[in-house]
Amino acid sequence: QPKTLIIEDTKLAAIALKGLLSKKNFESTLVETGNDALDILKKENFDIIFLDLGLPDIDGMELLPKIRNHQPSKNTVVIVLSGHINPELQKKCMTHGADAVFTKPFTIDHLNNLFSV
């Protein structure tokens, strides 16, 4: 089963995403800050990382390359989630190491389209 890391400071959004992923038998770990994410990435590897751009301590855009440094595997998928996505922001996320960018809320359709599960 895929192991996921959810980096999201809004509890309700994090719980909703974890619930959605559990329906597909994804095992999820939740963290609320960029620093917590970096700490856990030193110890564990994840198949998929969901990253909220608006974190309280580190901007998600700054965190993207740091995540890639800790998860160098090409198999790790990094998905950026934000309430405000535009083409310029999407392009910036992709150049900073994201594999996909979605506007919140992330839905079961997004998941199905991404992984054909």
Jmol script that loads the backbone (N, CA, C; Angstrom):
load data "model"
ATOM      1  N   GLN A   1       0.845  -1.187   0.000  1.00  0.00           N
ATOM      2  CA  GLN A   1       0.000   0.000   0.000  1.00  0.00           C
ATOM      3  C   GLN A   1       0.880   1.236   0.000  1.00  0.00           C
ATOM      4  N   PRO A   2       0.524   2.253  -0.786  1.00  0.00           N
ATOM      5  CA  PRO A   2       1.356   3.448  -0.865  1.00  0.00           C
ATOM      6  C   PRO A   2       1.419   4.194   0.472  1.00  0.00           C
ATOM      7  N   LYS A   3       2.604   4.677   0.790  1.00  0.00           N
ATOM      8  CA  LYS A   3       2.837   5.416   2.027  1.00  0.00           C
ATOM      9  C   LYS A   3       2.873   6.900   1.667  1.00  0.00           C
ATOM     10  N   THR A   4       2.002   7.688   2.305  1.00  0.00           N
ATOM     11  CA  THR A   4       1.899   9.109   1.971  1.00  0.00           C
ATOM     12  C   THR A   4       2.213   9.998   3.173  1.00  0.00           C
ATOM     13  N   LEU A   5       2.746  11.169   2.854  1.00  0.00           N
ATOM     14  CA  LEU A   5       2.967  12.209   3.849  1.00  0.00           C
ATOM     15  C   LEU A   5       2.100  13.392   3.456  1.00  0.00           C
ATOM     16  N   ILE A   6       1.284  13.851   4.397  1.00  0.00           N
ATOM     17  CA  ILE A   6       0.429  15.014   4.166  1.00  0.00           C
ATOM     18  C   ILE A   6       0.993  16.170   4.993  1.00  0.00           C
ATOM     19  N   ILE A   7       1.426  17.225   4.296  1.00  0.00           N
ATOM     20  CA  ILE A   7       1.960  18.416   4.965  1.00  0.00           C
ATOM     21  C   ILE A   7       0.894  19.501   4.817  1.00  0.00           C
ATOM     22  N   GLU A   8       0.116  19.674   5.866  1.00  0.00           N
ATOM     23  CA  GLU A   8      -1.074  20.544   5.808  1.00  0.00           C
ATOM     24  C   GLU A   8      -1.350  21.098   7.188  1.00  0.00           C
ATOM     25  N   ASP A   9      -1.435  22.430   7.323  1.00  0.00           N
ATOM     26  CA  ASP A   9      -1.647  23.031   8.640  1.00  0.00           C
ATOM     27  C   ASP A   9      -3.118  23.222   8.991  1.00  0.00           C
ATOM     28  N   THR A  10      -4.010  23.061   8.038  1.00  0.00           N
ATOM     29  CA  THR A  10      -5.448  23.162   8.316  1.00  0.00           C
ATOM     30  C   THR A  10      -5.966  21.773   8.678  1.00  0.00           C
ATOM     31  N   LYS A  11      -6.326  21.601   9.962  1.00  0.00           N
ATOM     32  CA  LYS A  11      -6.706  20.277  10.457  1.00  0.00           C
ATOM     33  C   LYS A  11      -7.817  19.622   9.632  1.00  0.00           C
ATOM     34  N   LEU A  12      -8.859  20.391   9.334  1.00  0.00           N
ATOM     35  CA  LEU A  12      -9.986  19.836   8.601  1.00  0.00           C
ATOM     36  C   LEU A  12      -9.567  19.333   7.214  1.00  0.00           C
ATOM     37  N   ALA A  13      -8.754  20.110   6.523  1.00  0.00           N
ATOM     38  CA  ALA A  13      -8.275  19.711   5.199  1.00  0.00           C
ATOM     39  C   ALA A  13      -7.407  18.462   5.291  1.00  0.00           C
ATOM     40  N   ALA A  14      -6.557  18.398   6.309  1.00  0.00           N
ATOM     41  CA  ALA A  14      -5.674  17.247   6.505  1.00  0.00           C
ATOM     42  C   ALA A  14      -6.481  15.983   6.785  1.00  0.00           C
ATOM     43  N   ILE A  15      -7.476  16.102   7.658  1.00  0.00           N
ATOM     44  CA  ILE A  15      -8.313  14.953   8.018  1.00  0.00           C
ATOM     45  C   ILE A  15      -9.119  14.486   6.805  1.00  0.00           C
ATOM     46  N   ALA A  16      -9.647  15.436   6.035  1.00  0.00           N
ATOM     47  CA  ALA A  16     -10.421  15.084   4.836  1.00  0.00           C
ATOM     48  C   ALA A  16      -9.544  14.344   3.829  1.00  0.00           C
ATOM     49  N   LEU A  17      -8.330  14.839   3.617  1.00  0.00           N
ATOM     50  CA  LEU A  17      -7.421  14.195   2.666  1.00  0.00           C
ATOM     51  C   LEU A  17      -7.012  12.812   3.153  1.00  0.00           C
ATOM     52  N   LYS A  18      -6.725  12.688   4.436  1.00  0.00           N
ATOM     53  CA  LYS A  18      -6.349  11.384   5.004  1.00  0.00           C
ATOM     54  C   LYS A  18      -7.494  10.386   4.837  1.00  0.00           C
ATOM     55  N   GLY A  19      -8.724  10.848   5.060  1.00  0.00           N
ATOM     56  CA  GLY A  19      -9.889   9.983   4.890  1.00  0.00           C
ATOM     57  C   GLY A  19     -10.054   9.527   3.451  1.00  0.00           C
ATOM     58  N   LEU A  20      -9.853  10.456   2.537  1.00  0.00           N
ATOM     59  CA  LEU A  20      -9.948  10.144   1.110  1.00  0.00           C
ATOM     60  C   LEU A  20      -8.902   9.092   0.727  1.00  0.00           C
ATOM     61  N   LEU A  21      -7.682   9.286   1.192  1.00  0.00           N
ATOM     62  CA  LEU A  21      -6.603   8.350   0.863  1.00  0.00           C
ATOM     63  C   LEU A  21      -6.813   6.981   1.493  1.00  0.00           C
ATOM     64  N   SER A  22      -7.403   6.953   2.685  1.00  0.00           N
ATOM     65  CA  SER A  22      -7.628   5.665   3.348  1.00  0.00           C
ATOM     66  C   SER A  22      -8.641   4.809   2.584  1.00  0.00           C
ATOM     67  N   LYS A  23      -9.541   5.465   1.851  1.00  0.00           N
ATOM     68  CA  LYS A  23     -10.504   4.715   1.028  1.00  0.00           C
ATOM     69  C   LYS A  23      -9.795   3.913  -0.061  1.00  0.00           C
ATOM     70  N   LYS A  24      -8.611   4.352  -0.436  1.00  0.00           N
ATOM     71  CA  LYS A  24      -7.815   3.658  -1.452  1.00  0.00           C
ATOM     72  C   LYS A  24      -6.674   2.863  -0.816  1.00  0.00           C
ATOM     73  N   ASN A  25      -6.773   2.662   0.513  1.00  0.00           N
ATOM     74  CA  ASN A  25      -5.777   1.904   1.272  1.00  0.00           C
ATOM     75  C   ASN A  25      -4.388   2.533   1.276  1.00  0.00           C
ATOM     76  N   PHE A  26      -4.334   3.866   1.228  1.00  0.00           N
ATOM     77  CA  PHE A  26      -3.064   4.559   1.363  1.00  0.00           C
ATOM     78  C   PHE A  26      -2.807   4.750   2.854  1.00  0.00           C
ATOM     79  N   GLU A  27      -1.587   4.526   3.287  1.00  0.00           N
ATOM     80  CA  GLU A  27      -1.198   4.764   4.670  1.00  0.00           C
ATOM     81  C   GLU A  27      -0.665   6.191   4.756  1.00  0.00           C
ATOM     82  N   SER A  28      -1.261   7.025   5.613  1.00  0.00           N
ATOM     83  CA  SER A  28      -0.897   8.447   5.647  1.00  0.00           C
ATOM     84  C   SER A  28      -0.350   8.888   6.995  1.00  0.00           C
ATOM     85  N   THR A  29       0.651   9.761   6.916  1.00  0.00           N
ATOM     86  CA  THR A  29       1.202  10.437   8.084  1.00  0.00           C
ATOM     87  C   THR A  29       0.907  11.922   7.902  1.00  0.00           C
ATOM     88  N   LEU A  30       0.428  12.569   8.974  1.00  0.00           N
ATOM     89  CA  LEU A  30       0.107  13.995   8.916  1.00  0.00           C
ATOM     90  C   LEU A  30       1.131  14.814   9.681  1.00  0.00           C
ATOM     91  N   VAL A  31       1.577  15.925   9.081  1.00  0.00           N
ATOM     92  CA  VAL A  31       2.369  16.925   9.791  1.00  0.00           C
ATOM     93  C   VAL A  31       1.806  18.298   9.445  1.00  0.00           C
ATOM     94  N   GLU A  32       1.988  19.263  10.367  1.00  0.00           N
ATOM     95  CA  GLU A  32       1.379  20.581  10.187  1.00  0.00           C
ATOM     96  C   GLU A  32       2.351  21.664   9.747  1.00  0.00           C
ATOM     97  N   THR A  33       3.659  21.396   9.835  1.00  0.00           N
ATOM     98  CA  THR A  33       4.630  22.433   9.477  1.00  0.00           C
ATOM     99  C   THR A  33       5.710  21.877   8.553  1.00  0.00           C
ATOM    100  N   GLY A  34       6.385  22.789   7.893  1.00  0.00           N
ATOM    101  CA  GLY A  34       7.491  22.406   7.032  1.00  0.00           C
ATOM    102  C   GLY A  34       8.635  21.786   7.821  1.00  0.00           C
ATOM    103  N   ASN A  35       8.918  22.342   9.004  1.00  0.00           N
ATOM    104  CA  ASN A  35       9.993  21.790   9.835  1.00  0.00           C
ATOM    105  C   ASN A  35       9.679  20.371  10.293  1.00  0.00           C
ATOM    106  N   ASP A  36       8.417  20.113  10.657  1.00  0.00           N
ATOM    107  CA  ASP A  36       8.018  18.749  11.029  1.00  0.00           C
ATOM    108  C   ASP A  36       8.183  17.807   9.837  1.00  0.00           C
ATOM    109  N   ALA A  37       7.860  18.306   8.656  1.00  0.00           N
ATOM    110  CA  ALA A  37       8.003  17.494   7.440  1.00  0.00           C
ATOM    111  C   ALA A  37       9.473  17.137   7.211  1.00  0.00           C
ATOM    112  N   LEU A  38      10.348  18.122   7.330  1.00  0.00           N
ATOM    113  CA  LEU A  38      11.778  17.862   7.124  1.00  0.00           C
ATOM    114  C   LEU A  38      12.314  16.868   8.151  1.00  0.00           C
ATOM    115  N   ASP A  39      11.844  16.971   9.392  1.00  0.00           N
ATOM    116  CA  ASP A  39      12.276  16.031  10.433  1.00  0.00           C
ATOM    117  C   ASP A  39      11.885  14.597  10.083  1.00  0.00           C
ATOM    118  N   ILE A  40      10.644  14.397   9.671  1.00  0.00           N
ATOM    119  CA  ILE A  40      10.183  13.041   9.368  1.00  0.00           C
ATOM    120  C   ILE A  40      10.826  12.506   8.081  1.00  0.00           C
ATOM    121  N   LEU A  41      11.128  13.399   7.148  1.00  0.00           N
ATOM    122  CA  LEU A  41      11.753  12.968   5.894  1.00  0.00           C
ATOM    123  C   LEU A  41      13.191  12.492   6.102  1.00  0.00           C
ATOM    124  N   LYS A  42      13.809  12.888   7.208  1.00  0.00           N
ATOM    125  CA  LYS A  42      15.157  12.400   7.532  1.00  0.00           C
ATOM    126  C   LYS A  42      15.108  10.937   7.959  1.00  0.00           C
ATOM    127  N   LYS A  43      13.936  10.504   8.454  1.00  0.00           N
ATOM    128  CA  LYS A  43      13.813   9.163   9.031  1.00  0.00           C
ATOM    129  C   LYS A  43      13.048   8.182   8.141  1.00  0.00           C
ATOM    130  N   GLU A  44      12.137   8.698   7.330  1.00  0.00           N
ATOM    131  CA  GLU A  44      11.257   7.808   6.572  1.00  0.00           C
ATOM    132  C   GLU A  44      11.195   8.191   5.103  1.00  0.00           C
ATOM    133  N   ASN A  45      10.886   7.197   4.276  1.00  0.00           N
ATOM    134  CA  ASN A  45      10.655   7.435   2.857  1.00  0.00           C
ATOM    135  C   ASN A  45       9.167   7.315   2.571  1.00  0.00           C
ATOM    136  N   PHE A  46       8.687   8.128   1.643  1.00  0.00           N
ATOM    137  CA  PHE A  46       7.273   8.129   1.277  1.00  0.00           C
ATOM    138  C   PHE A  46       7.132   7.956  -0.230  1.00  0.00           C
ATOM    139  N   ASP A  47       6.040   7.319  -0.629  1.00  0.00           N
ATOM    140  CA  ASP A  47       5.745   7.152  -2.058  1.00  0.00           C
ATOM    141  C   ASP A  47       5.146   8.433  -2.632  1.00  0.00           C
ATOM    142  N   ILE A  48       4.296   9.086  -1.820  1.00  0.00           N
ATOM    143  CA  ILE A  48       3.588  10.288  -2.272  1.00  0.00           C
ATOM    144  C   ILE A  48       3.620  11.317  -1.153  1.00  0.00           C
ATOM    145  N   ILE A  49       3.901  12.561  -1.518  1.00  0.00           N
ATOM    146  CA  ILE A  49       3.884  13.661  -0.554  1.00  0.00           C
ATOM    147  C   ILE A  49       2.888  14.708  -1.035  1.00  0.00           C
ATOM    148  N   PHE A  50       1.924  15.037  -0.185  1.00  0.00           N
ATOM    149  CA  PHE A  50       0.963  16.103  -0.466  1.00  0.00           C
ATOM    150  C   PHE A  50       1.433  17.335   0.301  1.00  0.00           C
ATOM    151  N   LEU A  51       1.673  18.417  -0.419  1.00  0.00           N
ATOM    152  CA  LEU A  51       2.230  19.626   0.179  1.00  0.00           C
ATOM    153  C   LEU A  51       1.291  20.814  -0.004  1.00  0.00           C
ATOM    154  N   ASP A  52       0.864  21.378   1.128  1.00  0.00           N
ATOM    155  CA  ASP A  52       0.106  22.625   1.109  1.00  0.00           C
ATOM    156  C   ASP A  52       1.113  23.765   0.979  1.00  0.00           C
ATOM    157  N   LEU A  53       0.855  24.713   0.089  1.00  0.00           N
ATOM    158  CA  LEU A  53       1.796  25.824  -0.103  1.00  0.00           C
ATOM    159  C   LEU A  53       1.805  26.797   1.066  1.00  0.00           C
ATOM    160  N   GLY A  54       0.652  27.003   1.706  1.00  0.00           N
ATOM    161  CA  GLY A  54       0.542  28.004   2.765  1.00  0.00           C
ATOM    162  C   GLY A  54       0.781  27.442   4.148  1.00  0.00           C
ATOM    163  N   LEU A  55       2.042  27.185   4.472  1.00  0.00           N
ATOM    164  CA  LEU A  55       2.383  26.644   5.787  1.00  0.00           C
ATOM    165  C   LEU A  55       2.799  27.778   6.730  1.00  0.00           C
ATOM    166  N   PRO A  56       2.666  27.559   8.050  1.00  0.00           N
ATOM    167  CA  PRO A  56       2.955  28.641   8.986  1.00  0.00           C
ATOM    168  C   PRO A  56       4.435  28.984   9.132  1.00  0.00           C
ATOM    169  N   ASP A  57       5.328  28.036   8.859  1.00  0.00           N
ATOM    170  CA  ASP A  57       6.748  28.298   9.136  1.00  0.00           C
ATOM    171  C   ASP A  57       7.604  28.446   7.871  1.00  0.00           C
ATOM    172  N   ILE A  58       7.442  27.564   6.922  1.00  0.00           N
ATOM    173  CA  ILE A  58       8.233  27.614   5.684  1.00  0.00           C
ATOM    174  C   ILE A  58       7.267  27.688   4.513  1.00  0.00           C
ATOM    175  N   ASP A  59       7.508  28.606   3.594  1.00  0.00           N
ATOM    176  CA  ASP A  59       6.694  28.681   2.390  1.00  0.00           C
ATOM    177  C   ASP A  59       6.831  27.369   1.624  1.00  0.00           C
ATOM    178  N   GLY A  60       5.713  26.845   1.131  1.00  0.00           N
ATOM    179  CA  GLY A  60       5.723  25.586   0.403  1.00  0.00           C
ATOM    180  C   GLY A  60       6.667  25.577  -0.783  1.00  0.00           C
ATOM    181  N   MET A  61       6.804  26.723  -1.436  1.00  0.00           N
ATOM    182  CA  MET A  61       7.699  26.824  -2.588  1.00  0.00           C
ATOM    183  C   MET A  61       9.157  26.632  -2.163  1.00  0.00           C
ATOM    184  N   GLU A  62       9.508  27.151  -0.987  1.00  0.00           N
ATOM    185  CA  GLU A  62      10.864  26.965  -0.451  1.00  0.00           C
ATOM    186  C   GLU A  62      11.075  25.525   0.003  1.00  0.00           C
ATOM    187  N   LEU A  63       9.996  24.914   0.455  1.00  0.00           N
ATOM    188  CA  LEU A  63      10.078  23.551   0.983  1.00  0.00           C
ATOM    189  C   LEU A  63      10.253  22.504  -0.124  1.00  0.00           C
ATOM    190  N   LEU A  64       9.720  22.783  -1.309  1.00  0.00           N
ATOM    191  CA  LEU A  64       9.785  21.809  -2.405  1.00  0.00           C
ATOM    192  C   LEU A  64      11.196  21.283  -2.682  1.00  0.00           C
ATOM    193  N   PRO A  65      12.193  22.149  -2.934  1.00  0.00           N
ATOM    194  CA  PRO A  65      13.540  21.611  -3.192  1.00  0.00           C
ATOM    195  C   PRO A  65      14.132  20.876  -1.988  1.00  0.00           C
ATOM    196  N   LYS A  66      13.771  21.314  -0.773  1.00  0.00           N
ATOM    197  CA  LYS A  66      14.261  20.633   0.426  1.00  0.00           C
ATOM    198  C   LYS A  66      13.676  19.228   0.518  1.00  0.00           C
ATOM    199  N   ILE A  67      12.405  19.087   0.146  1.00  0.00           N
ATOM    200  CA  ILE A  67      11.779  17.765   0.123  1.00  0.00           C
ATOM    201  C   ILE A  67      12.523  16.875  -0.866  1.00  0.00           C
ATOM    202  N   ARG A  68      12.827  17.414  -2.035  1.00  0.00           N
ATOM    203  CA  ARG A  68      13.546  16.647  -3.056  1.00  0.00           C
ATOM    204  C   ARG A  68      14.934  16.235  -2.571  1.00  0.00           C
ATOM    205  N   ASN A  69      15.554  17.064  -1.745  1.00  0.00           N
ATOM    206  CA  ASN A  69      16.867  16.694  -1.190  1.00  0.00           C
ATOM    207  C   ASN A  69      16.758  15.510  -0.241  1.00  0.00           C
ATOM    208  N   HIS A  70      15.649  15.439   0.501  1.00  0.00           N
ATOM    209  CA  HIS A  70      15.450  14.347   1.458  1.00  0.00           C
ATOM    210  C   HIS A  70      14.823  13.117   0.813  1.00  0.00           C
ATOM    211  N   GLN A  71      14.111  13.306  -0.261  1.00  0.00           N
ATOM    212  CA  GLN A  71      13.460  12.197  -0.953  1.00  0.00           C
ATOM    213  C   GLN A  71      13.961  12.202  -2.403  1.00  0.00           C
ATOM    214  N   PRO A  72      15.215  11.800  -2.613  1.00  0.00           N
ATOM    215  CA  PRO A  72      15.801  11.906  -3.944  1.00  0.00           C
ATOM    216  C   PRO A  72      15.219  10.916  -4.955  1.00  0.00           C
ATOM    217  N   SER A  73      14.486   9.937  -4.462  1.00  0.00           N
ATOM    218  CA  SER A  73      13.945   8.923  -5.365  1.00  0.00           C
ATOM    219  C   SER A  73      13.049   9.540  -6.425  1.00  0.00           C
ATOM    220  N   LYS A  74      13.270   9.138  -7.641  1.00  0.00           N
ATOM    221  CA  LYS A  74      12.424   9.605  -8.753  1.00  0.00           C
ATOM    222  C   LYS A  74      11.012   9.031  -8.615  1.00  0.00           C
ATOM    223  N   ASN A  75      10.879   7.983  -7.784  1.00  0.00           N
ATOM    224  CA  ASN A  75       9.566   7.355  -7.598  1.00  0.00           C
ATOM    225  C   ASN A  75       8.680   8.102  -6.617  1.00  0.00           C
ATOM    226  N   THR A  76       9.257   9.022  -5.837  1.00  0.00           N
ATOM    227  CA  THR A  76       8.460   9.802  -4.896  1.00  0.00           C
ATOM    228  C   THR A  76       7.702  10.876  -5.670  1.00  0.00           C
ATOM    229  N   VAL A  77       6.392  10.859  -5.530  1.00  0.00           N
ATOM    230  CA  VAL A  77       5.530  11.827  -6.211  1.00  0.00           C
ATOM    231  C   VAL A  77       5.195  12.948  -5.233  1.00  0.00           C
ATOM    232  N   VAL A  78       5.470  14.193  -5.642  1.00  0.00           N
ATOM    233  CA  VAL A  78       5.148  15.348  -4.796  1.00  0.00           C
ATOM    234  C   VAL A  78       3.992  16.112  -5.431  1.00  0.00           C
ATOM    235  N   ILE A  79       2.894  16.199  -4.698  1.00  0.00           N
ATOM    236  CA  ILE A  79       1.690  16.864  -5.180  1.00  0.00           C
ATOM    237  C   ILE A  79       1.458  18.123  -4.351  1.00  0.00           C
ATOM    238  N   VAL A  80       1.430  19.260  -5.034  1.00  0.00           N
ATOM    239  CA  VAL A  80       1.189  20.533  -4.367  1.00  0.00           C
ATOM    240  C   VAL A  80      -0.314  20.820  -4.347  1.00  0.00           C
ATOM    241  N   LEU A  81      -0.800  21.255  -3.185  1.00  0.00           N
ATOM    242  CA  LEU A  81      -2.197  21.647  -3.027  1.00  0.00           C
ATOM    243  C   LEU A  81      -2.250  23.096  -2.568  1.00  0.00           C
ATOM    244  N   SER A  82      -3.145  23.858  -3.180  1.00  0.00           N
ATOM    245  CA  SER A  82      -3.302  25.254  -2.774  1.00  0.00           C
ATOM    246  C   SER A  82      -4.722  25.712  -3.064  1.00  0.00           C
ATOM    247  N   GLY A  83      -5.146  26.703  -2.316  1.00  0.00           N
ATOM    248  CA  GLY A  83      -6.460  27.279  -2.561  1.00  0.00           C
ATOM    249  C   GLY A  83      -6.466  28.202  -3.766  1.00  0.00           C
ATOM    250  N   HIS A  84      -5.296  28.644  -4.174  1.00  0.00           N
ATOM    251  CA  HIS A  84      -5.194  29.627  -5.255  1.00  0.00           C
ATOM    252  C   HIS A  84      -4.131  29.201  -6.260  1.00  0.00           C
ATOM    253  N   ILE A  85      -4.545  28.529  -7.309  1.00  0.00           N
ATOM    254  CA  ILE A  85      -3.605  28.080  -8.344  1.00  0.00           C
ATOM    255  C   ILE A  85      -3.874  28.859  -9.629  1.00  0.00           C
ATOM    256  N   ASN A  86      -2.803  29.359 -10.223  1.00  0.00           N
ATOM    257  CA  ASN A  86      -2.900  29.967 -11.540  1.00  0.00           C
ATOM    258  C   ASN A  86      -1.775  29.371 -12.386  1.00  0.00           C
ATOM    259  N   PRO A  87      -1.816  29.562 -13.706  1.00  0.00           N
ATOM    260  CA  PRO A  87      -0.802  28.927 -14.561  1.00  0.00           C
ATOM    261  C   PRO A  87       0.634  29.282 -14.180  1.00  0.00           C
ATOM    262  N   GLU A  88       0.861  30.527 -13.777  1.00  0.00           N
ATOM    263  CA  GLU A  88       2.215  30.943 -13.402  1.00  0.00           C
ATOM    264  C   GLU A  88       2.697  30.206 -12.147  1.00  0.00           C
ATOM    265  N   LEU A  89       1.819  30.120 -11.151  1.00  0.00           N
ATOM    266  CA  LEU A  89       2.154  29.418  -9.913  1.00  0.00           C
ATOM    267  C   LEU A  89       2.371  27.932 -10.187  1.00  0.00           C
ATOM    268  N   GLN A  90       1.531  27.370 -11.025  1.00  0.00           N
ATOM    269  CA  GLN A  90       1.647  25.953 -11.366  1.00  0.00           C
ATOM    270  C   GLN A  90       3.020  25.675 -12.005  1.00  0.00           C
ATOM    271  N   LYS A  91       3.417  26.527 -12.926  1.00  0.00           N
ATOM    272  CA  LYS A  91       4.707  26.373 -13.606  1.00  0.00           C
ATOM    273  C   LYS A  91       5.858  26.492 -12.594  1.00  0.00           C
ATOM    274  N   LYS A  92       5.747  27.457 -11.688  1.00  0.00           N
ATOM    275  CA  LYS A  92       6.771  27.668 -10.671  1.00  0.00           C
ATOM    276  C   LYS A  92       6.904  26.428  -9.775  1.00  0.00           C
ATOM    277  N   CYS A  93       5.769  25.866  -9.375  1.00  0.00           N
ATOM    278  CA  CYS A  93       5.787  24.655  -8.542  1.00  0.00           C
ATOM    279  C   CYS A  93       6.487  23.510  -9.270  1.00  0.00           C
ATOM    280  N   MET A  94       6.186  23.354 -10.540  1.00  0.00           N
ATOM    281  CA  MET A  94       6.763  22.260 -11.320  1.00  0.00           C
ATOM    282  C   MET A  94       8.286  22.443 -11.444  1.00  0.00           C
ATOM    283  N   THR A  95       8.746  23.670 -11.628  1.00  0.00           N
ATOM    284  CA  THR A  95      10.196  23.901 -11.748  1.00  0.00           C
ATOM    285  C   THR A  95      10.905  23.730 -10.400  1.00  0.00           C
ATOM    286  N   HIS A  96      10.168  23.837  -9.304  1.00  0.00           N
ATOM    287  CA  HIS A  96      10.748  23.657  -7.971  1.00  0.00           C
ATOM    288  C   HIS A  96      10.679  22.198  -7.492  1.00  0.00           C
ATOM    289  N   GLY A  97      10.130  21.302  -8.308  1.00  0.00           N
ATOM    290  CA  GLY A  97      10.163  19.882  -7.946  1.00  0.00           C
ATOM    291  C   GLY A  97       8.829  19.187  -7.782  1.00  0.00           C
ATOM    292  N   ALA A  98       7.717  19.885  -8.013  1.00  0.00           N
ATOM    293  CA  ALA A  98       6.402  19.232  -7.899  1.00  0.00           C
ATOM    294  C   ALA A  98       6.148  18.348  -9.118  1.00  0.00           C
ATOM    295  N   ASP A  99       5.417  17.263  -8.903  1.00  0.00           N
ATOM    296  CA  ASP A  99       4.998  16.398 -10.002  1.00  0.00           C
ATOM    297  C   ASP A  99       3.613  16.768 -10.504  1.00  0.00           C
ATOM    298  N   ALA A 100       2.810  17.358  -9.615  1.00  0.00           N
ATOM    299  CA  ALA A 100       1.452  17.760  -9.974  1.00  0.00           C
ATOM    300  C   ALA A 100       1.017  18.882  -9.040  1.00  0.00           C
ATOM    301  N   VAL A 101       0.077  19.694  -9.517  1.00  0.00           N
ATOM    302  CA  VAL A 101      -0.439  20.817  -8.731  1.00  0.00           C
ATOM    303  C   VAL A 101      -1.960  20.798  -8.839  1.00  0.00           C
ATOM    304  N   PHE A 102      -2.629  20.870  -7.690  1.00  0.00           N
ATOM    305  CA  PHE A 102      -4.086  20.854  -7.671  1.00  0.00           C
ATOM    306  C   PHE A 102      -4.632  21.952  -6.774  1.00  0.00           C
ATOM    307  N   THR A 103      -5.778  22.479  -7.165  1.00  0.00           N
ATOM    308  CA  THR A 103      -6.510  23.403  -6.316  1.00  0.00           C
ATOM    309  C   THR A 103      -7.256  22.586  -5.267  1.00  0.00           C
ATOM    310  N   LYS A 104      -7.256  23.088  -4.032  1.00  0.00           N
ATOM    311  CA  LYS A 104      -8.033  22.427  -2.973  1.00  0.00           C
ATOM    312  C   LYS A 104      -9.517  22.615  -3.243  1.00  0.00           C
ATOM    313  N   PRO A 105     -10.366  21.721  -2.825  1.00  0.00           N
ATOM    314  CA  PRO A 105     -10.015  20.476  -2.161  1.00  0.00           C
ATOM    315  C   PRO A 105      -9.592  19.398  -3.162  1.00  0.00           C
ATOM    316  N   PHE A 106      -8.697  18.532  -2.722  1.00  0.00           N
ATOM    317  CA  PHE A 106      -8.272  17.380  -3.511  1.00  0.00           C
ATOM    318  C   PHE A 106      -9.395  16.353  -3.446  1.00  0.00           C
ATOM    319  N   THR A 107      -9.803  15.842  -4.588  1.00  0.00           N
ATOM    320  CA  THR A 107     -10.978  14.958  -4.631  1.00  0.00           C
ATOM    321  C   THR A 107     -10.617  13.536  -5.055  1.00  0.00           C
ATOM    322  N   ILE A 108     -11.559  12.651  -4.909  1.00  0.00           N
ATOM    323  CA  ILE A 108     -11.382  11.264  -5.326  1.00  0.00           C
ATOM    324  C   ILE A 108     -11.130  11.193  -6.837  1.00  0.00           C
ATOM    325  N   ASP A 109     -11.738  12.113  -7.587  1.00  0.00           N
ATOM    326  CA  ASP A 109     -11.499  12.154  -9.038  1.00  0.00           C
ATOM    327  C   ASP A 109     -10.047  12.516  -9.335  1.00  0.00           C
ATOM    328  N   HIS A 110      -9.499  13.480  -8.597  1.00  0.00           N
ATOM    329  CA  HIS A 110      -8.080  13.831  -8.759  1.00  0.00           C
ATOM    330  C   HIS A 110      -7.213  12.600  -8.524  1.00  0.00           C
ATOM    331  N   LEU A 111      -7.520  11.895  -7.440  1.00  0.00           N
ATOM    332  CA  LEU A 111      -6.747  10.711  -7.069  1.00  0.00           C
ATOM    333  C   LEU A 111      -6.832   9.642  -8.150  1.00  0.00           C
ATOM    334  N   ASN A 112      -8.036   9.387  -8.615  1.00  0.00           N
ATOM    335  CA  ASN A 112      -8.231   8.378  -9.666  1.00  0.00           C
ATOM    336  C   ASN A 112      -7.504   8.760 -10.946  1.00  0.00           C
ATOM    337  N   ASN A 113      -7.562  10.036 -11.307  1.00  0.00           N
ATOM    338  CA  ASN A 113      -6.889  10.496 -12.534  1.00  0.00           C
ATOM    339  C   ASN A 113      -5.370  10.402 -12.403  1.00  0.00           C
ATOM    340  N   LEU A 114      -4.873  10.685 -11.221  1.00  0.00           N
ATOM    341  CA  LEU A 114      -3.418  10.658 -10.995  1.00  0.00           C
ATOM    342  C   LEU A 114      -2.858   9.249 -11.039  1.00  0.00           C
ATOM    343  N   PHE A 115      -3.533   8.328 -10.377  1.00  0.00           N
ATOM    344  CA  PHE A 115      -2.952   7.004 -10.170  1.00  0.00           C
ATOM    345  C   PHE A 115      -3.711   5.878 -10.846  1.00  0.00           C
ATOM    346  N   SER A 116      -4.805   6.191 -11.483  1.00  0.00           N
ATOM    347  CA  SER A 116      -5.624   5.170 -12.137  1.00  0.00           C
ATOM    348  C   SER A 116      -5.842   3.972 -11.206  1.00  0.00           C
ATOM    349  N   VAL A 117      -6.280   4.290  -9.987  1.00  0.00           N
ATOM    350  CA  VAL A 117      -6.496   3.231  -8.994  1.00  0.00           C
ATOM    351  C   VAL A 117      -7.957   2.839  -8.933  1.00  0.00           C
TER     352      VAL A 117
END
end "model"
wireframe off; spacefill off
backbone 0.3
color backbone group
